[in-house]
Amino acid sequence: MDFCLSWDISATPTFFFLKDGQQLDKLIGANRPELEQKILTLAGSTMPSSN
């Protein structure tokens, strides 16, 4: 219960997107299209350019 309160988890599943210990985003619920979009967006913003 303490863990849920400290991370503000009110439902499962809850997905946290972290970088360098900082929360970038959070998704509550099993919404596959939204989860895939968040992963692609965040991965694209952290990937180095291949130019």
Secondary structure, 3 states (H helix, E strand, C coil): CHHHHHCCCCCCCEEEEEECCEEEEEEECCCHHHHHHHHHHHHHHHCCCCC
